[in-house]
């Protein structure tokens, strides 16, 4: 059994929330979840009192909290458990013995979200809108370059935002992605993107000079010269999607900033079909490029589109006819 002092749990939650906010996340729902768990632990947790403090049995208290209301939906349980796991994983960085609950503690549900695959025309419209963007801190060339990086390389949204200037090599035309999802990898990119990045870096230098800042280590910065946050970046992209009519004015429906990665994978696969390239032979390369541990991670991005389905149907028909002729 894993024991933890209530005072330590409260401190860990405060530190974790400060960490999230420092990354630019509002994390309001997560904060509410963590405070609910802390309050429940204080009132109903399985305790072992000492002279100085109150200690709870973490996993027993967590299980009681998750199932405190009869008939809770599996997705709600999974969301609550996910927040607690994030807290525990954060704490494990400083305490290797920190208990981390297993995912199986809550019923697993498959995501019902279907990734949005942008068309080439929509990508062009978004890029044109980005280069014309005006904002207090989000500037046009930066937003335009960010979208190009996302679409041309399939980087995870967070990977792109967290890029350091030292991790961009324009001569070799590669990004160095450090320890993302447990893996460090090189991500090559084309000559055209390298030229766009050079244009962006020149403008970036002008902004830093204007702000009397000699050096800023992050690649993407705002007009204030400070590093671009995940929250500001994702909010800017969502506003761009809404302005182009691709996403409703309110709510979570429609494409997300993360769908540029899905689009990269599907467009790459479609291009291979056009070139009559053996997809099965290429998938391991795509998997390594996108930073997946195995092919299962890559397959999640390769959602079928009408065009891909037609390609697959034509190829199956061709092979079936050849089999009939041989037999």
C-alpha positions as CSV (number, residue, x, y, z in Angstrom):
1,X,0.0,0.0,0.0
2,X,1.2,3.5,-0.8
3,X,0.9,6.0,2.1
4,X,1.0,9.8,1.7
5,X,0.6,12.7,4.1
6,X,-2.4,14.9,3.4
7,X,-0.2,18.0,3.7
8,X,2.2,16.5,1.1
9,X,-0.7,15.7,-1.2
10,X,-1.9,19.3,-1.0
11,X,1.6,20.6,-1.6
12,X,2.1,18.3,-4.6
13,X,-1.2,19.5,-6.1
14,X,-0.1,23.1,-5.8
15,X,3.3,22.5,-7.3
16,X,1.7,20.5,-10.2
17,X,-0.8,23.3,-11.0
18,X,2.0,25.9,-11.0
19,X,3.9,23.7,-13.4
20,X,0.9,23.4,-15.7
21,X,0.3,27.2,-15.6
22,X,3.9,27.9,-16.3
23,X,3.5,25.9,-19.6
24,X,0.5,28.1,-20.5
25,X,-2.3,25.8,-19.7
26,X,-5.4,27.2,-17.9
27,X,-6.0,23.7,-16.5
28,X,-9.2,24.8,-14.8
29,X,-11.0,21.5,-15.2
30,X,-7.9,19.6,-14.0
31,X,-7.6,21.9,-11.0
32,X,-11.3,21.3,-10.1
33,X,-10.7,17.5,-10.3
34,X,-7.6,17.6,-8.1
35,X,-9.3,19.8,-5.5
36,X,-12.2,17.4,-5.5
37,X,-9.9,14.5,-4.8
38,X,-8.0,16.4,-2.1
39,X,-11.3,17.4,-0.4
40,X,-12.5,13.8,-0.5
41,X,-9.3,12.5,0.9
42,X,-9.5,15.0,3.8
43,X,-13.1,14.0,4.5
44,X,-13.4,10.3,3.6
45,X,-9.9,9.0,2.9
46,X,-8.6,5.8,4.5
47,X,-6.4,7.3,7.2
48,X,-3.7,6.4,9.6
49,X,-3.2,9.2,12.1
50,X,0.2,10.0,13.6
51,X,1.1,12.6,16.2
52,X,2.1,15.2,13.7
53,X,-0.2,14.6,10.6
54,X,-2.8,12.5,8.9
55,X,-1.7,9.9,6.4
56,X,-4.0,8.3,3.7
57,X,-3.7,5.1,1.8
58,X,-3.5,6.6,-1.7
59,X,-4.8,3.8,-3.9
60,X,-7.7,2.9,-1.5
61,X,-8.8,6.5,-1.2
62,X,-8.5,7.0,-5.0
63,X,-10.7,4.0,-5.7
64,X,-13.3,5.2,-3.3
65,X,-13.2,8.7,-4.8
66,X,-13.6,7.4,-8.4
67,X,-16.7,5.4,-7.5
68,X,-18.1,7.8,-4.9
69,X,-21.2,8.2,-7.1
70,X,-23.0,5.2,-8.3
71,X,-23.4,4.8,-12.1
72,X,-20.7,7.2,-13.2
73,X,-20.0,7.0,-16.9
74,X,-16.8,5.2,-18.0
75,X,-15.5,8.2,-19.8
76,X,-15.9,10.4,-16.7
77,X,-14.0,7.9,-14.6
78,X,-11.3,7.7,-17.2
79,X,-11.0,11.5,-17.4
80,X,-10.7,11.8,-13.6
81,X,-8.2,9.0,-13.4
82,X,-6.2,10.6,-16.1
83,X,-5.8,13.9,-14.1
84,X,-4.6,11.9,-11.0
85,X,-2.1,9.9,-13.1
86,X,-0.7,13.2,-14.5
87,X,-0.2,14.4,-11.0
88,X,1.5,11.2,-9.9
89,X,3.7,11.0,-12.9
90,X,4.8,14.6,-12.2
91,X,5.6,13.8,-8.6
92,X,7.6,10.7,-9.6
93,X,10.1,13.0,-11.3
94,X,11.1,14.0,-7.7
95,X,10.1,10.9,-5.8
96,X,10.8,7.6,-7.7
97,X,8.7,5.8,-5.1
98,X,5.6,7.8,-5.9
99,X,2.6,5.6,-6.5
100,X,1.1,5.9,-10.0
101,X,-2.3,4.3,-10.5
102,X,-2.8,1.9,-13.3
103,X,-4.9,2.9,-16.3
104,X,-7.0,-0.3,-15.7
105,X,-8.4,1.2,-12.5
106,X,-11.1,2.9,-14.6
107,X,-13.0,1.3,-17.5
108,X,-11.4,2.0,-20.8
109,X,-13.3,3.6,-23.6
110,X,-12.2,4.2,-27.1
111,X,-12.2,7.8,-28.3
112,X,-15.2,8.6,-30.5
113,X,-13.4,11.6,-32.0
114,X,-12.7,11.3,-35.7
115,X,-9.7,13.3,-36.7
116,X,-10.4,16.0,-39.3
117,X,-8.3,15.7,-42.4
118,X,-7.7,19.0,-44.1
119,X,-7.9,19.1,-47.9
120,X,-5.0,20.7,-49.8
121,X,-7.2,23.6,-50.6
122,X,-8.1,24.1,-46.9
123,X,-4.4,24.0,-46.0
124,X,-3.7,26.8,-48.5
125,X,-6.6,28.9,-47.2
126,X,-5.3,28.6,-43.7
127,X,-1.8,29.5,-44.7
128,X,-3.1,32.6,-46.6
129,X,-5.2,33.6,-43.6
130,X,-2.2,33.1,-41.2
131,X,0.1,35.4,-43.2
132,X,-2.5,38.1,-43.1
133,X,-3.2,37.7,-39.3
134,X,-3.0,40.7,-37.0
135,X,-2.9,40.3,-33.2
136,X,-1.5,41.8,-30.0
137,X,1.1,39.1,-29.6
138,X,0.6,36.5,-32.3
139,X,2.2,37.8,-35.4
140,X,1.6,36.7,-39.0
141,X,5.0,35.3,-40.0
142,X,5.3,33.3,-36.8
143,X,1.8,31.8,-37.1
144,X,2.3,31.1,-40.8
145,X,5.6,29.4,-40.1
146,X,4.2,27.3,-37.2
147,X,1.4,26.0,-39.5
148,X,4.0,25.1,-42.2
149,X,6.1,23.2,-39.6
150,X,3.0,21.3,-38.4
151,X,1.8,20.4,-41.8
152,X,5.1,19.7,-43.5
153,X,6.7,17.6,-40.7
154,X,3.7,16.1,-38.8
155,X,5.3,17.2,-35.5
156,X,3.1,16.9,-32.4
157,X,1.7,20.4,-31.6
158,X,3.7,20.5,-28.3
159,X,6.9,19.3,-30.0
160,X,6.7,22.3,-32.4
161,X,6.0,24.8,-29.6
162,X,8.8,23.5,-27.4
163,X,11.5,23.6,-30.1
164,X,14.6,25.4,-29.1
165,X,16.6,27.5,-31.5
166,X,19.6,25.2,-31.0
167,X,17.4,22.2,-32.2
168,X,16.9,23.7,-35.6
169,X,19.6,23.0,-38.2
170,X,18.9,24.9,-41.5
171,X,22.1,23.6,-43.2
172,X,21.3,19.9,-42.6
173,X,17.5,20.7,-42.7
174,X,16.6,18.8,-39.6
175,X,14.8,19.3,-36.3
176,X,16.1,17.6,-33.1
177,X,13.1,16.5,-31.1
178,X,14.3,15.6,-27.6
179,X,12.7,12.9,-25.4
180,X,9.2,13.3,-26.8
181,X,6.9,10.4,-25.7
182,X,10.1,8.8,-24.4
183,X,12.1,9.1,-27.7
184,X,14.6,11.5,-29.2
185,X,14.7,11.7,-32.9
186,X,15.9,13.7,-35.9
187,X,13.1,15.1,-38.2
188,X,14.3,16.1,-41.7
189,X,12.5,18.7,-43.7
190,X,12.6,20.1,-47.2
191,X,14.4,23.0,-48.8
192,X,11.3,25.1,-49.1
193,X,10.5,24.8,-45.4
194,X,14.1,25.7,-44.6
195,X,13.8,28.9,-46.7
196,X,10.6,29.8,-44.9
197,X,12.2,29.2,-41.5
198,X,15.1,31.4,-42.5
199,X,12.7,34.2,-43.3
200,X,11.0,33.7,-40.0
201,X,14.3,33.8,-38.1
202,X,15.3,37.1,-39.7
203,X,12.0,38.7,-38.6
204,X,12.4,37.0,-35.2
205,X,15.8,38.7,-34.8
206,X,14.3,42.1,-35.6
207,X,11.7,41.7,-32.9
208,X,14.2,40.7,-30.3
209,X,16.4,43.6,-31.3
210,X,13.4,46.0,-30.9
211,X,12.8,44.6,-27.5
212,X,16.5,44.9,-26.5
213,X,16.7,41.2,-26.0
214,X,19.9,39.7,-27.1
215,X,18.9,36.1,-27.1
216,X,15.8,34.0,-26.6
217,X,16.3,30.2,-26.7
218,X,12.8,29.2,-27.9
219,X,12.2,29.0,-31.6
220,X,8.7,30.5,-31.6
221,X,8.2,33.7,-29.8
222,X,5.4,36.4,-29.6
223,X,5.6,40.0,-30.4
224,X,6.6,40.6,-26.8
225,X,9.8,38.6,-27.4
226,X,8.7,35.9,-24.9
227,X,8.3,32.2,-25.7
228,X,5.0,31.2,-27.3
229,X,2.9,29.1,-24.9
230,X,0.8,26.1,-25.8
231,X,-2.3,27.9,-24.7
232,X,-1.7,31.0,-26.8
233,X,-0.7,28.9,-29.9
234,X,-3.6,26.5,-29.8
235,X,-6.0,29.4,-29.2
236,X,-4.7,31.3,-32.2
237,X,-5.0,28.3,-34.4
238,X,-8.6,27.6,-33.2
239,X,-9.5,31.3,-33.9
240,X,-8.0,30.9,-37.4
241,X,-10.1,27.7,-38.0
242,X,-13.3,29.5,-36.8
243,X,-12.6,32.5,-39.0
244,X,-12.3,30.3,-42.1
245,X,-15.6,28.6,-41.3
246,X,-14.0,25.2,-40.6
247,X,-15.0,25.2,-36.9
248,X,-18.2,26.5,-35.2
249,X,-17.9,29.9,-33.4
250,X,-18.3,28.1,-30.0
251,X,-17.8,24.6,-28.7
252,X,-15.3,21.8,-29.3
253,X,-16.7,20.5,-32.5
254,X,-14.7,20.7,-35.7
255,X,-11.0,20.4,-36.5
256,X,-8.4,20.9,-33.8
257,X,-4.8,22.2,-33.9
258,X,-3.6,18.6,-33.5
259,X,-5.3,17.6,-36.7
260,X,-2.4,19.0,-38.8
261,X,-0.5,15.9,-37.6
262,X,-3.3,13.6,-38.8
263,X,-3.4,15.4,-42.1
264,X,0.3,15.1,-42.6
265,X,0.1,11.3,-42.2
266,X,-2.9,10.8,-44.5
267,X,-1.6,13.1,-47.2
268,X,1.8,11.2,-47.1
269,X,0.0,7.9,-47.4
270,X,-2.2,9.2,-50.3
271,X,0.9,10.5,-52.1
272,X,2.5,7.0,-51.8
273,X,-0.6,5.5,-53.3
274,X,-0.3,8.0,-56.2
275,X,3.3,7.0,-56.7
276,X,2.4,3.3,-56.5
277,X,4.8,2.8,-53.6
278,X,4.5,-0.3,-51.4
279,X,2.8,1.2,-48.3
280,X,3.6,-1.7,-46.1
281,X,7.3,-1.2,-46.8
282,X,7.1,2.5,-46.0
283,X,5.0,2.4,-42.8
284,X,8.0,1.7,-40.5
285,X,9.8,4.7,-41.9
286,X,6.7,6.9,-41.3
287,X,6.4,5.5,-37.8
288,X,10.0,6.3,-37.0
289,X,9.7,9.8,-38.5
290,X,6.6,10.6,-36.5
291,X,8.2,9.3,-33.3
292,X,6.0,6.3,-32.6
293,X,7.3,3.3,-30.7
294,X,5.7,0.9,-33.1
295,X,3.3,0.7,-36.1
296,X,0.2,0.6,-33.9
297,X,0.8,4.3,-33.0
298,X,1.1,5.2,-36.7
299,X,-2.0,3.4,-37.7
300,X,-4.1,5.6,-35.5
301,X,-3.3,8.5,-37.8
302,X,-4.0,6.7,-41.0
303,X,-7.7,7.3,-41.1
304,X,-9.4,6.3,-44.3
305,X,-10.6,9.1,-46.6
306,X,-12.8,8.5,-49.7
307,X,-9.8,8.9,-51.9
308,X,-7.8,6.3,-49.9
309,X,-10.7,3.9,-49.9
310,X,-10.9,4.2,-53.7
311,X,-7.2,3.6,-54.0
312,X,-7.5,0.5,-51.8
313,X,-10.5,-0.8,-53.8
314,X,-8.7,-0.3,-57.1
315,X,-5.6,-2.1,-55.9
316,X,-7.6,-5.0,-54.5
317,X,-9.5,-5.3,-57.8
318,X,-6.3,-5.3,-59.7
319,X,-4.7,-8.0,-57.6
320,X,-7.9,-10.1,-57.6
321,X,-7.9,-10.1,-61.4
322,X,-4.3,-11.1,-61.6
323,X,-5.0,-14.0,-59.2
324,X,-7.8,-15.2,-61.4
325,X,-5.6,-15.1,-64.5
326,X,-2.9,-17.1,-62.9
327,X,-5.3,-19.7,-61.6
